[in-house]
């Protein structure tokens, strides 16, 4: 039976061998399942699986210890298991289902340890998790049948993906468990300090928090709302009746009721002049906490300039609030996990707090979600074109607002009526992106000139001359005036589009630059249960650190590169860097590594993670119809042409923009709302400052293609090699000064180039960059390059971020 199910024949040699069946299993690399106990193994053998029994969850490996019980060596597989731990064999681990949290943690630790040892031997390790309530696999098979176990077996996750998924779970003891479509009033004792709310998208988390804010104000306490996007913060503050930080100075209430702030501004040099000691017996609300923390730990935006200060202030804030008699912290998100709660508790230090966890298990029927395959979203756009084209349009007199660049109030009766409107989400906005908001807006304008289109992205919402200016706070009133709304991740989180019956469908183009959770958040902004149509890239394009899905590997890489960078600085700069605090906030770095594991795993299996998450959100996933190649290829040519034309126009406009002074540039950089002309002036000034030459359209184009970092690296590899130590020392000293002698390792390592340049010198890359030199793969220099890069591929990945295939 085992042979029949695995599809591997048993030969006469196998039958005649003294060890018979198990010799065949070993020789033919038959997949095996490891279980607890002989009875469970016998059950699976009967069902057609080569099952190996171990007496307990920790019995598959040994950890050397001395007589006093101290670990004196690395763990290793027991000989009986190691015999079957052969390369490319699938080894599935299926342990018992348990309800006790402590037991679950012990089982997971055992799976990790044994699984890692099997993986080192080259096995394809999978984890089969029994869903319960049956405890053992034998009970499960008796209760649910063999077919049910086959389903679990074939859907089993790889060890890496299983470990990553653990970081996304919320396993803390639940204080209140609900099943409510919309959150109602929840009784929480005033003694609770850390309140964690996990509830599906669209179930009224924000509205529930409105009540909690009101309760805080009734007690004459302030509220601090922390977000990762300014527009999200402004929208929340409007709901909560609290000023956003930019409104405090001109408001009659000032910060009397508290205020909202982007986490980037959690330092004293910001507009908030933030001081954690100002907050004690107050309430802190971190909505979409998972995204806020990841933004804090890894974003390259404004927070990167003062990340150490922000991290210090967040830690002090948490300790001040949780350590005060009446202080409270709320963490809320549909995707809140142990990772978020662990982080807050770790930052709290010695303050012992038991989280009050509220879980709303209500799972809405989110409707149908059509997935479009292919290497690009052309089929999706063909489908959207057809829906728009078949909509009945009733044109009326009046100016063509679709072509207007000015903000105005629109009367629907003065324009035209469509039978349907559509919401299109994109993961990019720049003109250079064929599938971004700008190119698609222009393409739809040309194809459907009477269509009322609104583009919402970071540029349009901050442009006083654009119809989308400041629209985030009034989406429900504004969007009903449009037939097609094209939005970037500006509408990713924190906003609720509650319009019913206006949009016929939501469409999404996801190119792998957002996290899988962000894609799901975006699709859920419209609360109306209409069809979703999406195209998702199979593999994402933005990994973190050395791109590993192992927390240990990510951390080891950062530690190693930091040590090397400091050693090189000390030698080149002849200065003492030994006093640098390299161990700054290890709890934050650990949390960064956990989240980076999740992001990296999602990027490797991007579409899979997105679709799995959407199914968990209640969507029915349906394969969309394939579109004829001739029909869809026209779309590609159209968006290419539009994108190219827009880029040329933008590059010329930037090059032709008025030159401004340093003081004017500073004013523009500090300005919140900027017109298109002002953006072009600012960009031109920054390009002149960066390159030190006259700005031309070609220069703008090349800068858009990330020319600067490549040019800089080439310069320091060649002409500027002597200046590199001085440059790296200056960069390091600036980070050390801003961080008050502490460094955030990922930022510090990104800022250093000397190790990268020395690595390139070691592999003799300069020879291949010499003008006029011609070479073939068979040349000695090329063969030497191949040999050195393969041998040092892990080091190259750490320092250069480049993956080298062993079979190159």
C-alpha positions in Angstrom: 0.0 0.0 0.0 2.8 2.4 0.8 4.4 1.6 -2.6 1.1 2.3 -4.4 0.5 5.7 -2.6 4.0 7.0 -3.1 4.4 5.7 -6.6 7.7 3.9 -6.0 7.9 0.3 -7.0 9.4 -2.4 -4.8 11.9 -4.5 -6.7 12.8 -8.2 -6.1 16.1 -7.0 -4.6 14.2 -5.0 -2.0 12.0 -8.0 -1.2 14.9 -10.4 -0.8 16.9 -8.0 1.4 17.0 -9.0 5.2 15.5 -5.6 6.1 12.9 -5.8 3.4 10.4 -3.0 3.6 12.7 -0.5 5.5 15.6 -1.2 3.2 13.3 -0.3 0.3 12.2 2.9 2.2 15.9 3.8 2.8 17.2 2.9 -0.7 14.5 4.5 -2.7 14.2 7.7 -0.6 10.6 7.0 0.1 8.9 9.9 2.0 8.5 9.2 5.7 6.3 10.6 8.5 7.6 10.9 12.0 5.0 10.5 14.8 4.8 10.0 18.6 4.3 6.4 19.5 4.0 3.0 17.8 0.2 3.0 17.6 0.1 6.2 15.6 2.8 4.9 13.2 0.9 1.6 12.7 -2.2 3.7 11.9 -0.3 5.6 9.2 1.4 2.5 7.8 -2.0 0.9 7.3 -3.1 4.1 5.5 -0.2 3.9 3.1 2.5 6.1 4.7 6.0 5.0 5.7 5.7 6.1 9.4 8.5 6.2 11.9 7.6 6.2 15.6 9.6 8.0 18.3 8.6 7.7 22.0 8.4 11.4 22.6 8.6 14.8 20.9 12.3 15.2 22.0 13.4 11.6 21.3 14.5 12.2 17.7 17.6 14.0 18.7 20.1 14.2 21.6 21.8 17.2 23.2 25.2 16.5 24.8 25.3 17.4 28.5 27.8 17.0 31.3 27.1 15.3 34.6 25.6 18.6 36.0 23.2 18.9 33.1 25.0 21.7 31.3 24.9 21.6 27.5 28.4 20.8 26.2 27.8 20.3 22.5 25.5 20.7 19.5 22.3 18.6 19.2 22.4 15.7 16.8 19.9 13.2 15.3 19.6 9.8 16.9 21.3 7.1 14.6 18.0 5.5 13.7 16.6 8.8 12.3 19.9 9.9 10.8 19.9 6.7 8.7 16.8 8.0 6.9 17.9 11.6 6.8 19.0 11.4 3.2 19.2 14.3 0.7 15.9 15.3 -1.0 13.8 12.9 1.0 10.5 14.3 2.2 10.3 14.0 6.0 7.0 15.1 7.5 6.6 15.7 11.3 3.2 15.0 12.7 2.9 15.4 16.5 -0.2 15.5 18.7 -2.7 18.3 18.8 -2.7 20.0 22.2 -4.7 22.9 23.8 -2.5 23.9 26.6 -0.3 26.8 25.6 2.8 25.5 27.4 2.5 22.1 25.8 2.0 23.7 22.3 5.2 25.8 22.8 7.2 22.7 23.8 6.0 20.7 20.8 6.8 23.6 18.5 10.3 23.9 20.0 10.9 20.1 19.4 9.7 20.3 15.8 12.0 23.3 15.2 15.1 21.5 16.6 14.5 18.1 15.0 13.4 19.7 11.7 16.5 21.9 11.6 18.7 18.8 12.0 16.9 17.0 9.3 17.1 20.0 7.0 20.9 20.2 7.5 21.1 16.7 6.1 19.3 17.9 2.9 15.8 16.6 3.7 12.6 18.3 2.5 11.1 18.8 5.9 7.3 19.4 6.2 5.1 20.0 9.2 1.6 18.4 9.5 -0.5 20.2 12.1 -3.6 18.3 13.3 -6.6 20.7 13.4 -8.1 19.1 16.6 -10.1 18.3 18.5 -8.6 14.8 18.1 -5.3 14.6 19.9 -3.3 12.0 18.0 -3.1 11.2 14.3 -4.7 7.8 14.9 -7.7 9.5 16.6 -7.9 11.9 13.7 -7.9 9.1 11.0 -10.6 7.2 12.9 -12.7 10.3 13.4 -12.2 12.1 10.0 -11.1 9.3 7.7 -7.9 8.6 5.8 -8.8 11.0 3.0 -8.8 13.9 5.5 -5.2 13.0 6.5 -4.2 12.8 2.9 -5.5 16.4 2.6 -3.3 17.5 5.5 -0.3 15.6 4.2 -0.4 17.2 0.7 -1.0 20.7 2.1 1.7 20.4 4.8 4.0 23.5 4.9 7.7 23.4 4.6 9.6 23.8 7.8 10.7 27.4 6.9 7.1 28.5 6.0 5.7 26.8 9.2 8.2 28.6 11.4 7.4 31.9 9.7 3.7 31.4 10.2 4.3 31.0 13.9 5.4 34.6 14.0 2.0 35.6 12.6 -0.1 33.8 15.2 -1.7 35.3 18.3 -1.5 32.6 21.0 -1.8 34.6 24.2 -4.6 33.6 26.5 -7.8 35.1 25.3 -9.7 37.3 27.8 -12.8 37.9 25.8 -13.8 35.9 22.7 -16.5 37.2 20.4 -18.3 36.4 17.2 -19.8 39.8 16.2 -20.2 41.3 12.8 -19.6 44.7 14.4 -17.9 45.2 17.7 -20.2 46.3 20.4 -19.5 47.7 23.9 -17.0 45.5 25.7 -16.6 45.7 29.4 -12.9 46.0 30.3 -11.7 46.4 33.9 -10.0 49.7 34.6 -7.1 47.6 36.0 -6.2 46.3 32.5 -3.1 48.0 31.1 -2.3 46.4 27.8 -5.4 45.8 25.7 -5.0 43.8 22.5 -7.8 43.7 19.9 -7.8 41.3 17.0 -10.8 41.5 14.8 -11.4 41.1 11.1 -11.3 44.0 8.7 -14.6 46.0 8.5 -15.8 44.9 11.9 -15.7 48.3 13.5 -12.4 48.3 15.4 -11.9 52.1 14.9 -15.5 52.8 16.0 -14.9 50.8 19.1 -11.8 52.7 19.8 -13.8 56.0 19.5 -15.7 54.8 22.6 -12.5 54.0 24.4 -11.1 57.5 23.6 -14.3 59.1 24.9 -14.0 57.1 28.1 -10.4 58.3 28.5 -11.4 62.0 28.0 -14.2 61.6 30.6 -11.5 60.6 33.1 -9.5 63.8 32.2 -6.7 61.8 30.6 -5.0 62.4 27.3 -4.8 60.1 24.3 -1.7 59.6 22.1 -2.5 58.1 18.7 0.5 56.6 16.9 0.3 55.7 13.2 2.8 55.0 10.4 1.1 57.3 7.8 0.3 61.0 8.3 -3.0 60.7 6.4 -4.1 57.7 8.5 -3.3 59.7 11.6 -5.3 62.7 10.5 -8.3 60.5 9.6 -8.2 58.7 13.0 -7.9 62.0 14.9 -10.9 63.3 13.1 -12.9 60.2 14.2 -11.5 60.5 17.8 -12.1 64.2 18.2 -8.4 64.8 18.8 -6.0 67.2 17.1 -3.3 65.9 14.8 0.1 67.2 15.8 0.1 69.7 13.0 -3.1 71.2 14.3 -2.1 71.6 17.9 -0.5 75.0 17.7 -3.5 76.7 16.0 -6.2 74.8 17.9 -8.0 76.2 20.9 -7.7 72.9 22.7 -4.0 72.4 21.8 -2.8 69.1 23.2 -5.3 69.2 26.1 -7.0 66.0 24.8 -3.8 64.5 23.4 -2.9 64.4 19.8 -2.1 62.1 16.9 1.4 61.6 15.5 3.3 59.6 12.9 5.8 57.3 14.6 8.6 59.0 12.5 8.1 62.1 14.7 8.6 60.4 18.1 11.7 62.5 18.8 12.4 65.9 20.3 13.6 67.5 17.0 10.3 66.9 15.3 7.3 69.2 15.1 5.8 67.2 18.0 8.9 68.1 20.2 8.1 64.7 21.6 9.1 63.9 25.1 8.1 60.5 26.6 8.2 62.0 30.1 5.1 64.0 29.2 3.0 60.8 29.1 2.2 58.8 32.2 -1.4 58.3 33.3 -2.5 58.5 29.7 -3.8 56.2 26.9 -1.7 55.2 23.9 -3.4 53.8 20.8 -1.4 52.0 18.1 -3.9 51.2 15.4 -2.6 48.7 12.7 0.1 48.0 15.2 1.8 45.3 13.1 2.4 47.8 10.3 3.4 50.6 12.6 6.1 48.5 14.3 7.5 47.2 10.9 7.6 50.8 9.6 9.5 51.8 12.7 12.0 49.0 12.5 12.7 48.9 8.8 11.3 51.9 6.8 13.7 54.0 4.8 11.5 57.1 5.2 12.1 60.0 7.6 12.2 57.6 10.6 15.5 56.2 9.3 17.3 59.5 10.1 16.5 59.3 13.8 15.6 55.7 14.3 17.7 55.2 17.4 16.1 58.3 19.1 12.6 57.1 18.1 13.2 53.6 19.5 14.6 55.0 22.7 11.5 57.3 23.1 9.1 54.5 22.3 10.6 52.3 25.0 10.5 55.1 27.6 6.9 55.9 26.5 5.8 52.3 27.0 7.5 52.1 30.4 6.0 55.4 31.5 2.5 54.6 30.5 2.4 50.9 31.7 4.3 51.8 34.8 1.8 54.5 35.8 -1.4 53.8 37.8 -3.9 54.7 35.1 -1.9 54.4 31.9 -3.1 52.1 29.1 -1.9 50.9 25.7 -4.2 49.6 23.0 -2.9 47.5 20.2 -5.4 46.9 17.4 -5.2 45.1 14.0 -6.8 42.4 12.1 -3.4 40.8 11.9 -2.1 41.5 15.5 0.2 38.6 16.6 2.5 37.4 19.3 5.2 39.4 17.5 3.5 42.7 18.4 2.6 41.8 22.0 6.0 40.3 22.6 7.6 43.5 21.4 5.6 45.8 23.7 6.2 43.5 26.7 9.9 43.3 25.9 10.1 47.1 25.7 8.3 47.3 29.0 11.3 45.7 30.6 10.8 44.7 34.3 7.2 45.9 34.3 5.1 42.8 34.5 1.9 43.1 32.5 -0.6 40.4 31.5 -2.2 41.3 28.2 -5.9 41.6 28.0 -6.7 39.9 24.7 -9.9 40.5 22.8 -10.5 38.2 19.8 -13.4 38.6 17.5 -13.7 35.4 15.5 -16.4 36.7 13.2 -15.5 35.8 9.6 -17.4 37.8 7.1 -18.4 36.3 3.8 -16.2 38.6 1.8 -17.5 37.5 -1.6 -15.8 36.4 -4.8 -12.2 37.2 -5.7 -11.0 36.5 -9.3 -7.3 35.9 -9.7 -5.7 36.7 -13.1 -2.6 34.7 -14.1 0.3 35.8 -16.3 3.5 37.7 -15.9 1.7 41.0 -16.0 -1.8 42.3 -15.3 -2.8 42.7 -19.0 -5.7 40.2 -18.7 -7.1 42.1 -15.8 -7.1 45.4 -17.6 -8.8 43.7 -20.6 -11.6 42.6 -18.3 -11.9 46.0 -16.7 -12.0 47.7 -20.2 -14.9 45.5 -21.2 -16.9 46.2 -18.1 -16.4 50.0 -18.5 -17.2 49.8 -22.2 -20.4 47.9 -21.7 -21.6 50.3 -18.9 -24.3 52.6 -20.1 -23.2 56.2 -20.2 -25.6 59.2 -20.3 -23.5 62.2 -21.3 -24.7 65.7 -20.3 -23.6 69.2 -21.0 -20.9 70.8 -19.0 -17.1 71.0 -18.9 -15.1 67.8 -19.2 -14.1 67.4 -15.6 -12.0 64.3 -16.4 -9.5 66.6 -18.0 -9.5 69.2 -15.4 -6.5 69.6 -13.1 -8.3 71.9 -10.6 -10.2 71.0 -7.5 -13.9 71.7 -7.7 -17.2 70.6 -6.3 -18.9 68.3 -8.7 -22.7 67.9 -9.2 -23.3 64.5 -10.5 -26.3 65.7 -12.5 -24.1 68.2 -14.4 -21.9 65.5 -15.8 -22.9 62.0 -16.8 -24.2 58.9 -15.2 -22.6 55.4 -15.4 -24.2 52.1 -14.8 -21.2 51.1 -12.7 -18.1 52.6 -11.1 -14.9 50.8 -10.2 -12.1 51.1 -7.7 -8.6 50.2 -9.0 -5.7 49.7 -6.6 -2.1 49.8 -7.7 1.1 49.1 -5.8 3.0 51.9 -7.7 2.4 55.5 -8.7 5.5 56.9 -10.5 5.3 57.7 -14.2 8.0 55.1 -14.9 5.8 52.3 -13.7 3.7 50.9 -16.5 1.2 49.6 -14.1 1.2 52.5 -11.7 -1.5 55.1 -10.9 -0.2 57.8 -13.3 0.3 55.7 -16.4 -3.0 53.9 -15.9 -4.9 57.1 -15.2 -3.6 58.6 -18.5 -4.3 55.4 -20.4 -7.9 55.3 -19.2 -8.4 59.0 -19.9 -7.4 58.4 -23.6 -9.5 55.3 -24.0 -12.6 56.6 -22.2 -12.5 60.4 -22.5 -15.9 60.9 -20.8 -15.0 58.8 -17.8 -14.7 60.7 -14.5 -11.4 59.5 -13.0 -9.8 60.3 -9.7 -6.2 59.4 -9.0 -5.3 59.0 -5.3 -1.6 58.7 -4.4 0.9 60.5 -2.3 1.4 63.2 -4.9 -2.2 63.9 -5.7 -3.5 64.0 -2.1 -0.8 66.6 -1.2 -1.2 68.8 -4.3 -3.5 71.8 -3.5 -4.4 72.0 -7.2 -5.5 68.4 -7.6 -9.1 67.1 -7.0 -7.7 64.5 -4.6 -6.1 67.0 -2.3 -7.0 66.3 1.3 -9.6 63.7 0.2 -8.6 61.0 2.7 -10.7 62.4 5.5 -13.8 62.7 3.2 -13.6 59.7 1.0 -17.3 58.7 1.4 -18.5 62.1 0.2 -15.9 62.5 -2.7 -15.7 59.0 -4.3 -19.3 58.9 -5.3 -18.6 61.6 -7.8 -16.3 59.4 -9.9 -16.6 56.5 -12.2 -13.1 55.2 -11.8 -10.9 55.7 -8.8 -7.2 54.7 -9.2 -5.4 54.5 -5.9 -1.9 53.7 -4.6 -1.0 52.3 -1.2 -2.1 55.8 0.2 -5.4 53.9 0.8 -3.7 50.8 2.2 -4.8 51.0 5.8 -6.8 53.0 8.3 -9.5 54.3 6.0 -13.0 52.9 5.6 -14.9 53.4 2.4 -18.5 52.8 3.5 -20.3 53.6 0.3 -22.9 51.0 -0.6 -23.9 50.3 -4.2 -21.6 52.7 -6.0 -18.7 50.6 -6.9 -19.4 47.5 -9.0 -16.0 45.9 -8.3 -12.6 46.4 -6.8 -9.6 45.7 -9.0 -6.0 45.3 -7.8 -2.6 45.1 -9.4 0.1 43.9 -7.0 3.7 43.8 -8.2 5.3 42.4 -5.1 6.5 45.6 -3.4 4.0 45.5 -0.5 3.6 42.8 2.2 1.0 40.2 1.7 -1.0 41.6 4.6 -0.9 45.1 3.0 -2.5 43.7 -0.1 -5.3 42.2 1.9 -5.7 45.5 3.9 -6.0 47.4 0.6 -8.7 45.2 -0.9 -10.7 45.5 2.3 -10.9 49.4 2.3 -14.2 49.2 0.5 -16.7 47.6 2.9 -19.3 46.8 0.2 -19.4 43.1 -0.6 -18.6 43.4 -4.3 -16.4 41.2 -6.5 -12.6 41.6 -6.2 -10.4 41.1 -9.3 -6.7 40.9 -8.7 -3.4 40.2 -10.4 -0.6 39.2 -8.0 3.0 38.6 -9.0 4.1 35.1 -8.2 7.3 36.2 -6.4 7.8 39.5 -4.6 10.7 41.9 -5.3 11.6 43.3 -1.9 13.5 41.1 0.6 15.1 42.3 3.9 18.6 41.8 5.1 20.3 38.8 3.6 16.9 37.6 2.3 16.9 34.7 4.7 13.7 33.2 6.2 15.8 32.1 9.3 15.8 34.5 12.2 19.2 33.3 13.3 20.7 33.8 9.8 19.4 37.3 9.6 20.7 38.3 13.0 24.1 36.6 12.4 24.5 38.4 9.1 23.9 41.8 10.7 26.2 41.1 13.6 29.0 39.9 11.3 28.7 42.8 8.9 28.7 45.3 11.8 31.8 43.8 13.3 33.6 43.9 10.0 32.5 47.5 9.2 33.7 48.7 12.6 37.0 46.9 12.3 37.6 48.4 8.9 36.7 51.9 10.2 39.0 51.6 13.1 41.9 50.5 10.8 41.2 53.1 8.1 40.3 56.0 10.2 42.8 55.3 13.0 40.0 56.1 15.5 38.6 54.2 18.5 35.1 52.9 17.8 35.2 50.3 20.6 32.8 52.4 22.8 29.9 52.2 20.3 26.8 50.6 21.7 26.5 47.7 19.3 24.0 46.0 21.5 21.4 48.7 21.4 17.9 47.4 22.1 18.4 43.7 21.3 14.7 43.3 21.8 14.0 45.6 18.9 16.6 43.9 16.7 15.1 40.5 17.5 11.7 41.7 16.6 13.0 43.2 13.3 14.4 39.7 12.5 11.1 38.0 13.2 9.2 40.3 11.0 11.9 40.2 8.3 11.6 36.4 8.2 7.9 36.8 7.5 8.4 39.4 4.8 11.1 37.3 3.1 9.0 34.2 3.1 6.1 36.2 1.7 8.3 37.5 -1.1 9.4 34.1 -2.1 5.8 32.8 -2.2 4.1 36.1 -2.8 0.9 35.1 -4.6 0.5 32.0 -2.4 0.6 34.0 0.8 -1.8 36.7 -0.6 -4.4 34.1 -1.8 -4.1 32.1 1.4 -4.7 35.3 3.4 -7.7 36.3 1.3 -9.2 32.8 1.8 -8.8 33.3 5.6 -10.5 36.7 5.2 -13.6 34.9 3.7 -13.1 35.3 0.0 -13.9 32.6 -2.5 -10.9 32.4 -4.9 -11.8 31.9 -8.5 -9.5 31.6 -11.5 -10.4 34.3 -14.0 -10.9 33.5 -17.7 -7.8 33.6 -19.9 -7.8 36.4 -22.5 -6.6 35.8 -26.1 -2.9 37.0 -26.5 -3.7 39.3 -29.4 -6.3 41.1 -27.3 -4.2 41.5 -24.2 -0.9 42.3 -25.8 -2.4 45.6 -27.1 -2.8 46.6 -23.5 0.9 46.1 -22.9 1.8 48.3 -25.8 -0.6 51.0 -24.7 0.7 51.3 -21.1 4.3 51.1 -22.4 3.7 54.0 -24.7 1.8 56.1 -22.1 4.4 55.5 -19.4 7.3 56.3 -21.7 5.5 59.5 -22.8 4.7 60.6 -19.2 8.3 60.0 -18.2 9.7 62.0 -21.0 7.4 64.9 -20.1 8.2 64.7 -16.4 12.0 64.5 -17.0 11.8 67.6 -19.3 9.6 69.5 -16.9 12.0 68.8 -14.0 15.0 69.8 -16.1 13.2 73.0 -17.2 12.0 73.9 -13.7 13.1 77.2 -12.1 16.3 77.0 -10.1 15.7 77.8 -6.5 18.0 78.8 -3.6 19.0 76.7 -0.6 16.6 78.6 1.6 13.8 78.1 -0.9 14.6 74.4 -1.0 14.4 74.1 2.7 11.0 75.8 2.7 9.7 73.4 0.1 11.1 70.4 2.0 9.2 71.5 5.1 6.0 72.3 3.2 3.2 69.8 3.6 1.2 70.5 0.4 3.1 71.0 -2.9 1.9 71.7 -6.4 3.4 69.8 -9.3 5.6 72.8 -10.2 6.9 73.0 -6.6 7.7 69.2 -6.7 9.6 69.7 -9.9 11.6 72.6 -8.4 12.4 70.6 -5.3 13.5 67.6 -7.3 15.7 69.6 -9.6 17.4 71.3 -6.7 18.1 68.0 -5.0 19.5 66.5 -8.2 21.9 69.5 -8.6 23.0 69.0 -5.0 23.5 65.3 -5.5 25.3 65.2 -8.8 26.9 68.7 -8.9 26.1 69.2 -12.6 23.4 70.9 -14.7 20.2 68.9 -14.6 19.1 67.5 -17.9 16.2 65.2 -18.9 18.7 62.3 -19.3 20.0 62.9 -15.8 16.5 62.8 -14.3 15.7 59.6 -16.2 18.9 57.9 -15.0 18.3 59.0 -11.4 14.8 57.4 -11.6 16.6 54.2 -12.6 18.6 54.2 -9.3 21.7 55.4 -11.1 23.1 57.3 -8.2 23.9 54.3 -5.8 25.5 52.4 -8.7 27.5 55.4 -9.8 28.6 56.1 -6.2 29.8 52.5 -5.7 31.7 52.6 -9.0 33.3 55.9 -8.1 34.6 54.6 -4.7 35.8 51.4 -6.4 37.9 53.5 -8.8 38.5 57.2 -8.8 37.4 57.9 -5.3 39.0 54.9 -3.6 41.3 57.0 -1.4 38.4 59.1 -0.2 36.2 56.1 0.8 37.5 55.6 4.4 36.9 59.3 5.1 33.4 59.1 3.6 32.5 56.0 5.7 33.9 57.5 8.8 31.9 60.7 8.4 28.7 58.6 7.8 29.4 56.5 10.9 30.2 59.4 13.1 27.0 61.2 12.1 24.9 58.1 13.0 26.8 57.6 16.2 26.2 61.3 17.2 22.5 61.3 16.3 22.1 58.0 18.2 24.0 59.3 21.2 26.7 56.6 20.8 24.2 53.8 19.9 23.6 52.4 16.4 20.8 50.5 14.7 22.7 47.8 12.9 20.7 47.5 9.7 20.9 51.3 9.1 24.6 51.4 10.1 25.5 48.6 7.7 23.5 50.1 4.9 25.5 53.3 5.3 28.9 51.7 5.0 30.6 51.1 1.6 34.2 50.1 2.4 33.4 46.4 3.0 31.4 46.2 -0.2 34.3 47.8 -2.2 36.9 45.5 -0.7 34.7 42.5 -1.5 34.5 43.7 -5.1 38.3 44.2 -5.2 38.8 40.7 -3.8 36.9 39.1 -6.7 38.8 41.4 -9.1 35.6 43.0 -10.5 37.6 46.0 -11.7 39.2 43.9 -14.5 35.7 43.2 -15.9 34.8 46.9 -15.8 37.9 48.1 -17.6 36.9 49.8 -20.9 37.9 47.8 -24.0 38.5 44.5 -22.1 36.7 41.6 -23.8 36.2 38.2 -22.1 34.4 34.9 -22.4 33.0 32.5 -19.9 35.8 30.1 -20.6 38.6 32.7 -20.0 40.8 32.1 -16.9 39.7 35.4 -15.3 36.1 34.4 -15.8 36.6 31.0 -14.4 38.5 32.4 -11.4 35.6 34.9 -10.8 33.1 32.0 -10.9 35.2 29.9 -8.4 35.7 32.8 -5.9 32.0 34.0 -6.0 30.6 30.4 -5.6 33.0 29.8 -2.7 32.1 33.1 -1.0 28.5 33.3 -2.0 27.1 33.6 1.5 29.6 36.4 2.3 28.7 38.1 -1.0 25.0 37.9 -0.1 25.7 39.5 3.3 27.7 42.4 2.0 26.5 43.0 -1.6 23.0 41.7 -1.3 23.6 39.7 -4.5 22.6 36.0 -4.7 25.1 33.7 -6.4 23.8 30.4 -7.6 26.0 27.4 -6.8 25.4 26.1 -10.3 26.3 29.3 -12.2 
